[in-house]
Amino acid sequence: MELSYKARRRWSLVILLIGLPVYIVVAVTIVSNLDRPPVWLEFLVYVFLGFLWIAPFKFVFKGVGQSDPDAPEDD
């Protein structure tokens, strides 16, 4: 089932405004439970977790920044 353009825009807002802050708290909690690793390892964990949240939502964000393809053309 493919989402419409408007539905993808709405879901992307929900993900960015609610889901991302929750994910940031989870990521910081995970890193804080590692008992202060070296800076380079901490950086790698944050980079990995930063890319990890994108994977399941890639289809939602794809094309959201472009104009609506289903909108009627204005002359």
C-alpha positions as CSV (number, residue, x, y, z in Angstrom):
1,M,0.0,0.0,0.0
2,E,1.5,3.3,-1.1
3,L,0.8,6.4,0.8
4,S,-0.4,9.5,-0.9
5,Y,1.7,12.6,-1.0
6,K,-0.4,14.4,1.6
7,A,-0.2,11.3,3.9
8,R,3.5,11.1,3.5
9,R,3.8,14.8,4.4
10,R,1.7,14.4,7.5
11,W,3.6,11.3,8.6
12,S,6.9,12.9,8.0
13,L,5.9,15.8,10.4
14,V,4.8,13.3,13.0
15,I,8.0,11.4,12.7
16,L,10.1,14.5,12.9
17,L,8.2,16.3,15.7
18,I,7.4,13.3,18.0
19,G,9.4,10.3,16.9
20,L,12.8,11.9,16.4
21,P,13.0,13.5,19.9
22,V,12.0,10.2,21.5
23,Y,14.7,8.4,19.4
24,I,17.3,11.0,20.5
25,V,16.5,10.3,24.2
26,V,16.8,6.5,23.5
27,A,20.1,7.0,21.7
28,V,21.5,9.1,24.5
29,T,20.3,6.5,27.1
30,I,22.1,3.7,25.1
31,V,25.3,5.7,25.0
32,S,25.2,6.6,28.7
33,N,24.8,3.0,29.6
34,L,28.1,2.2,27.9
35,D,30.1,3.6,31.0
36,R,31.8,6.5,29.1
37,P,33.4,4.9,26.1
38,P,36.3,6.6,24.2
39,V,35.3,9.6,22.2
40,W,35.8,7.9,18.9
41,L,33.6,5.0,19.9
42,E,30.9,7.2,21.2
43,F,31.0,9.2,17.9
44,L,30.7,6.0,15.9
45,V,27.7,4.8,18.0
46,Y,25.9,8.2,17.5
47,V,26.6,8.1,13.7
48,F,25.3,4.5,13.5
49,L,22.2,5.3,15.5
50,G,21.7,8.5,13.4
51,F,21.6,6.4,10.2
52,L,19.6,3.6,11.9
53,W,16.5,5.7,12.4
54,I,16.3,6.7,8.8
55,A,16.1,3.2,7.3
56,P,12.5,2.3,8.3
57,F,11.2,5.7,7.3
58,K,13.0,6.3,4.0
59,F,9.8,5.7,1.9
60,V,7.9,8.3,4.0
61,F,10.5,11.1,3.4
62,K,11.2,10.3,-0.3
63,G,9.9,13.1,-2.4
64,V,8.2,15.1,0.4
65,G,10.3,18.2,-0.3
66,Q,9.1,18.4,-3.9
67,S,5.8,19.8,-5.2
68,D,2.7,17.6,-5.1
69,P,2.7,15.4,-8.2
70,D,-1.1,14.9,-8.0
71,A,-1.9,18.7,-7.9
72,P,-3.5,20.2,-11.0
73,E,-1.1,22.2,-13.1
74,D,-1.6,26.0,-13.0
75,D,-1.3,27.8,-16.4
